[in-house]
Amino acid sequence: MCGPLRVRDWRATAALVLLALVVLAPVFGWAAGQVGYAEPLENAAEATGATDDADPVHTGLLPGYTVPGTPTALGTLVAALVGTALTLAVATGLGRVLADGTDGD
Amino acid sequence: MHIPDGYVDLPVAVALAVASVVVLAVAARRSEGAVDGERAPLVGVVAAGVFAAQMLNWPIPGGTSAHFVGGALAAILLGPHLGALCVATVVTVQSLLFGDGGVVVLGANVFNMAVVEVYVGYAVYRLVAPYSPFGGAFAAGWLGITAGALAAALQLGASSAFAYETLTVVAIMGVGHLVLGLVEGAVTAVVARSLADARPDLWPDRSGVSA
């Protein structure tokens, strides 16, 4: 049922869907920024006075899904692209390691 | 729901890191041979989809936002063990590359989103899906994210930064995610059914979700 052509089909479709999600990231980021959003965790921290206790040990290479020195939207787009690609690579590798060694039917 | 460093006391963080490592080790062992070579990239696609979807903050007027977490969806599509490994990969990339969620508390974040949300979500799905696969996926997403948030709230409420105000934290995070989780449930149900309808051959054990 899953011949080589069909496999390529779903992989191409998956790549397009992932690319669409990546492109949408800056749009949603901008829209969320317009409402000055806060998650329940942040609200709980504010209610209990914990906000100042946040003490990042490591900010990451692309802190806060941005690229230092670039406009926010572009930085978010690059961060989404890099993060999605890296996650895809790592989890695909994981899948291959855990696969049963057959090629399906 | 990503906890930053400094919010959770070190003993709590260490205990959850140990718990997460144990659960993921068992998950990896039980996932061996769970997919054939041809479908192995699906694990990557689901994880990448969860990562990308988590970047979409849904603005809600009034100053709140929700973003899809995807633990229940990953569990429904791939099974709970591969689902847990997928979400753990996402949470780790978010912490190490983007500083979203602390490094010291990485184990806690993995526990909440990749263990609690995934396994609670999957358990709910298994309970409800025989009666309504679509409803089961919705309930899985909704209650899975709420359970993950409650787990985080208990950890935060047991920590000095939050002045041990467990009830306050549980109330804010529990109620908040119980409401925001409706979006998670809706997305989980629609995406799970769409994928099952589009390519039931790729999800051989989950095609019932479209019934």
HADDOCK unambig.tbl for C-alpha pairs under 7 A between the chains (distance, minus, plus):
assign (segid A and resid 14 and name CA) (segid B and resid 45 and name CA) 6.88 0.50 0.50
assign (segid A and resid 18 and name CA) (segid B and resid 49 and name CA) 6.07 0.50 0.50
assign (segid A and resid 18 and name CA) (segid B and resid 52 and name CA) 6.95 0.50 0.50
assign (segid A and resid 21 and name CA) (segid B and resid 52 and name CA) 5.82 0.50 0.50
assign (segid A and resid 21 and name CA) (segid B and resid 53 and name CA) 6.48 0.50 0.50
assign (segid A and resid 22 and name CA) (segid B and resid 52 and name CA) 6.04 0.50 0.50
assign (segid A and resid 25 and name CA) (segid B and resid 55 and name CA) 5.79 0.50 0.50
assign (segid A and resid 25 and name CA) (segid B and resid 56 and name CA) 5.34 0.50 0.50
assign (segid A and resid 28 and name CA) (segid B and resid 56 and name CA) 5.37 0.50 0.50
assign (segid A and resid 28 and name CA) (segid B and resid 57 and name CA) 5.60 0.50 0.50
assign (segid A and resid 28 and name CA) (segid B and resid 58 and name CA) 6.44 0.50 0.50
assign (segid A and resid 29 and name CA) (segid B and resid 56 and name CA) 6.72 0.50 0.50
assign (segid A and resid 29 and name CA) (segid B and resid 57 and name CA) 6.09 0.50 0.50
assign (segid A and resid 31 and name CA) (segid B and resid 59 and name CA) 6.03 0.50 0.50
assign (segid A and resid 32 and name CA) (segid B and resid 57 and name CA) 5.95 0.50 0.50
assign (segid A and resid 32 and name CA) (segid B and resid 58 and name CA) 6.20 0.50 0.50
assign (segid A and resid 32 and name CA) (segid B and resid 59 and name CA) 4.25 0.50 0.50
assign (segid A and resid 32 and name CA) (segid B and resid 65 and name CA) 6.62 0.50 0.50
assign (segid A and resid 35 and name CA) (segid B and resid 59 and name CA) 6.41 0.50 0.50
assign (segid A and resid 35 and name CA) (segid B and resid 61 and name CA) 5.93 0.50 0.50
assign (segid A and resid 35 and name CA) (segid B and resid 62 and name CA) 6.73 0.50 0.50
assign (segid A and resid 35 and name CA) (segid B and resid 63 and name CA) 5.03 0.50 0.50
assign (segid A and resid 36 and name CA) (segid B and resid 63 and name CA) 5.21 0.50 0.50
assign (segid A and resid 37 and name CA) (segid B and resid 59 and name CA) 6.90 0.50 0.50
assign (segid A and resid 37 and name CA) (segid B and resid 63 and name CA) 4.34 0.50 0.50
assign (segid A and resid 37 and name CA) (segid B and resid 64 and name CA) 4.51 0.50 0.50
assign (segid A and resid 37 and name CA) (segid B and resid 65 and name CA) 5.30 0.50 0.50
assign (segid A and resid 38 and name CA) (segid B and resid 63 and name CA) 6.10 0.50 0.50
assign (segid A and resid 38 and name CA) (segid B and resid 64 and name CA) 4.98 0.50 0.50
assign (segid A and resid 38 and name CA) (segid B and resid 65 and name CA) 6.10 0.50 0.50
assign (segid A and resid 39 and name CA) (segid B and resid 64 and name CA) 6.00 0.50 0.50
assign (segid A and resid 39 and name CA) (segid B and resid 65 and name CA) 5.97 0.50 0.50
assign (segid A and resid 40 and name CA) (segid B and resid 172 and name CA) 6.28 0.50 0.50
assign (segid A and resid 40 and name CA) (segid B and resid 173 and name CA) 5.14 0.50 0.50
assign (segid A and resid 40 and name CA) (segid B and resid 176 and name CA) 5.75 0.50 0.50
assign (segid A and resid 41 and name CA) (segid B and resid 1 and name CA) 6.05 0.50 0.50
assign (segid A and resid 41 and name CA) (segid B and resid 173 and name CA) 6.16 0.50 0.50
assign (segid A and resid 44 and name CA) (segid B and resid 169 and name CA) 5.38 0.50 0.50
assign (segid A and resid 44 and name CA) (segid B and resid 172 and name CA) 5.90 0.50 0.50
assign (segid A and resid 44 and name CA) (segid B and resid 173 and name CA) 6.86 0.50 0.50
assign (segid A and resid 45 and name CA) (segid B and resid 162 and name CA) 6.72 0.50 0.50
assign (segid A and resid 48 and name CA) (segid B and resid 162 and name CA) 5.41 0.50 0.50
assign (segid A and resid 48 and name CA) (segid B and resid 163 and name CA) 6.62 0.50 0.50
assign (segid A and resid 49 and name CA) (segid B and resid 162 and name CA) 6.72 0.50 0.50
assign (segid A and resid 50 and name CA) (segid B and resid 161 and name CA) 5.04 0.50 0.50
assign (segid A and resid 50 and name CA) (segid B and resid 162 and name CA) 5.21 0.50 0.50
assign (segid A and resid 53 and name CA) (segid B and resid 6 and name CA) 5.50 0.50 0.50
assign (segid A and resid 53 and name CA) (segid B and resid 7 and name CA) 6.24 0.50 0.50
assign (segid A and resid 53 and name CA) (segid B and resid 161 and name CA) 6.13 0.50 0.50
assign (segid A and resid 54 and name CA) (segid B and resid 4 and name CA) 6.11 0.50 0.50
assign (segid A and resid 54 and name CA) (segid B and resid 5 and name CA) 5.86 0.50 0.50
assign (segid A and resid 54 and name CA) (segid B and resid 6 and name CA) 4.74 0.50 0.50
assign (segid A and resid 54 and name CA) (segid B and resid 7 and name CA) 5.87 0.50 0.50
assign (segid A and resid 55 and name CA) (segid B and resid 5 and name CA) 5.30 0.50 0.50
assign (segid A and resid 55 and name CA) (segid B and resid 6 and name CA) 4.91 0.50 0.50
assign (segid A and resid 56 and name CA) (segid B and resid 4 and name CA) 6.45 0.50 0.50
assign (segid A and resid 56 and name CA) (segid B and resid 5 and name CA) 5.15 0.50 0.50
assign (segid A and resid 56 and name CA) (segid B and resid 102 and name CA) 6.28 0.50 0.50
assign (segid A and resid 57 and name CA) (segid B and resid 5 and name CA) 6.55 0.50 0.50
assign (segid A and resid 57 and name CA) (segid B and resid 102 and name CA) 6.97 0.50 0.50
assign (segid A and resid 57 and name CA) (segid B and resid 103 and name CA) 6.71 0.50 0.50
assign (segid A and resid 58 and name CA) (segid B and resid 99 and name CA) 6.23 0.50 0.50
assign (segid A and resid 58 and name CA) (segid B and resid 103 and name CA) 6.69 0.50 0.50
assign (segid A and resid 59 and name CA) (segid B and resid 98 and name CA) 6.59 0.50 0.50
assign (segid A and resid 59 and name CA) (segid B and resid 99 and name CA) 4.36 0.50 0.50
assign (segid A and resid 60 and name CA) (segid B and resid 96 and name CA) 5.51 0.50 0.50
assign (segid A and resid 60 and name CA) (segid B and resid 97 and name CA) 4.56 0.50 0.50
assign (segid A and resid 60 and name CA) (segid B and resid 98 and name CA) 4.65 0.50 0.50
assign (segid A and resid 60 and name CA) (segid B and resid 99 and name CA) 4.63 0.50 0.50
assign (segid A and resid 61 and name CA) (segid B and resid 97 and name CA) 5.37 0.50 0.50
assign (segid A and resid 61 and name CA) (segid B and resid 98 and name CA) 6.24 0.50 0.50
assign (segid A and resid 62 and name CA) (segid B and resid 97 and name CA) 6.05 0.50 0.50
assign (segid A and resid 62 and name CA) (segid B and resid 98 and name CA) 4.91 0.50 0.50
assign (segid A and resid 63 and name CA) (segid B and resid 98 and name CA) 4.63 0.50 0.50
assign (segid A and resid 63 and name CA) (segid B and resid 99 and name CA) 5.48 0.50 0.50
assign (segid A and resid 64 and name CA) (segid B and resid 98 and name CA) 5.54 0.50 0.50
assign (segid A and resid 64 and name CA) (segid B and resid 99 and name CA) 6.28 0.50 0.50
assign (segid A and resid 64 and name CA) (segid B and resid 100 and name CA) 6.43 0.50 0.50
assign (segid A and resid 65 and name CA) (segid B and resid 98 and name CA) 5.60 0.50 0.50
assign (segid A and resid 80 and name CA) (segid B and resid 52 and name CA) 6.48 0.50 0.50
assign (segid A and resid 84 and name CA) (segid B and resid 48 and name CA) 5.05 0.50 0.50
assign (segid A and resid 84 and name CA) (segid B and resid 51 and name CA) 6.11 0.50 0.50
assign (segid A and resid 84 and name CA) (segid B and resid 52 and name CA) 5.88 0.50 0.50
assign (segid A and resid 87 and name CA) (segid B and resid 44 and name CA) 6.94 0.50 0.50
assign (segid A and resid 87 and name CA) (segid B and resid 47 and name CA) 6.41 0.50 0.50
assign (segid A and resid 87 and name CA) (segid B and resid 48 and name CA) 5.23 0.50 0.50
assign (segid A and resid 87 and name CA) (segid B and resid 89 and name CA) 6.80 0.50 0.50
assign (segid A and resid 87 and name CA) (segid B and resid 90 and name CA) 6.30 0.50 0.50
assign (segid A and resid 87 and name CA) (segid B and resid 93 and name CA) 6.86 0.50 0.50
assign (segid A and resid 88 and name CA) (segid B and resid 44 and name CA) 4.48 0.50 0.50
assign (segid A and resid 88 and name CA) (segid B and resid 45 and name CA) 5.91 0.50 0.50
assign (segid A and resid 88 and name CA) (segid B and resid 47 and name CA) 6.46 0.50 0.50
assign (segid A and resid 88 and name CA) (segid B and resid 48 and name CA) 4.82 0.50 0.50
assign (segid A and resid 89 and name CA) (segid B and resid 44 and name CA) 6.56 0.50 0.50
assign (segid A and resid 91 and name CA) (segid B and resid 43 and name CA) 5.88 0.50 0.50
assign (segid A and resid 91 and name CA) (segid B and resid 44 and name CA) 4.22 0.50 0.50
assign (segid A and resid 91 and name CA) (segid B and resid 47 and name CA) 6.38 0.50 0.50
assign (segid A and resid 91 and name CA) (segid B and resid 86 and name CA) 6.43 0.50 0.50
assign (segid A and resid 91 and name CA) (segid B and resid 89 and name CA) 6.73 0.50 0.50
assign (segid A and resid 92 and name CA) (segid B and resid 40 and name CA) 6.49 0.50 0.50
assign (segid A and resid 92 and name CA) (segid B and resid 41 and name CA) 4.87 0.50 0.50
assign (segid A and resid 92 and name CA) (segid B and resid 43 and name CA) 5.73 0.50 0.50
assign (segid A and resid 92 and name CA) (segid B and resid 44 and name CA) 3.95 0.50 0.50
assign (segid A and resid 95 and name CA) (segid B and resid 40 and name CA) 4.65 0.50 0.50
assign (segid A and resid 95 and name CA) (segid B and resid 41 and name CA) 6.32 0.50 0.50
assign (segid A and resid 95 and name CA) (segid B and resid 43 and name CA) 5.45 0.50 0.50
assign (segid A and resid 95 and name CA) (segid B and resid 44 and name CA) 6.90 0.50 0.50
assign (segid A and resid 96 and name CA) (segid B and resid 37 and name CA) 6.47 0.50 0.50
assign (segid A and resid 96 and name CA) (segid B and resid 40 and name CA) 5.29 0.50 0.50
assign (segid A and resid 98 and name CA) (segid B and resid 31 and name CA) 6.34 0.50 0.50
assign (segid A and resid 98 and name CA) (segid B and resid 32 and name CA) 4.62 0.50 0.50
assign (segid A and resid 98 and name CA) (segid B and resid 33 and name CA) 5.78 0.50 0.50
assign (segid A and resid 99 and name CA) (segid B and resid 32 and name CA) 6.30 0.50 0.50
assign (segid A and resid 99 and name CA) (segid B and resid 33 and name CA) 4.80 0.50 0.50
assign (segid A and resid 99 and name CA) (segid B and resid 34 and name CA) 6.40 0.50 0.50
assign (segid A and resid 99 and name CA) (segid B and resid 35 and name CA) 5.00 0.50 0.50
assign (segid A and resid 99 and name CA) (segid B and resid 36 and name CA) 5.11 0.50 0.50
assign (segid A and resid 99 and name CA) (segid B and resid 37 and name CA) 5.32 0.50 0.50
assign (segid A and resid 99 and name CA) (segid B and resid 40 and name CA) 6.03 0.50 0.50
assign (segid A and resid 100 and name CA) (segid B and resid 32 and name CA) 6.69 0.50 0.50
assign (segid A and resid 100 and name CA) (segid B and resid 33 and name CA) 3.76 0.50 0.50
assign (segid A and resid 100 and name CA) (segid B and resid 34 and name CA) 6.73 0.50 0.50
assign (segid A and resid 100 and name CA) (segid B and resid 35 and name CA) 6.17 0.50 0.50
assign (segid A and resid 100 and name CA) (segid B and resid 36 and name CA) 5.11 0.50 0.50
assign (segid A and resid 100 and name CA) (segid B and resid 37 and name CA) 6.41 0.50 0.50
assign (segid A and resid 101 and name CA) (segid B and resid 36 and name CA) 6.20 0.50 0.50
assign (segid A and resid 101 and name CA) (segid B and resid 37 and name CA) 5.46 0.50 0.50
assign (segid A and resid 102 and name CA) (segid B and resid 36 and name CA) 5.23 0.50 0.50
assign (segid A and resid 102 and name CA) (segid B and resid 37 and name CA) 5.24 0.50 0.50
assign (segid A and resid 103 and name CA) (segid B and resid 36 and name CA) 5.71 0.50 0.50
assign (segid A and resid 103 and name CA) (segid B and resid 37 and name CA) 4.71 0.50 0.50
assign (segid A and resid 103 and name CA) (segid B and resid 38 and name CA) 4.76 0.50 0.50
assign (segid A and resid 104 and name CA) (segid B and resid 36 and name CA) 5.43 0.50 0.50
assign (segid A and resid 104 and name CA) (segid B and resid 37 and name CA) 6.63 0.50 0.50
assign (segid A and resid 104 and name CA) (segid B and resid 38 and name CA) 5.69 0.50 0.50
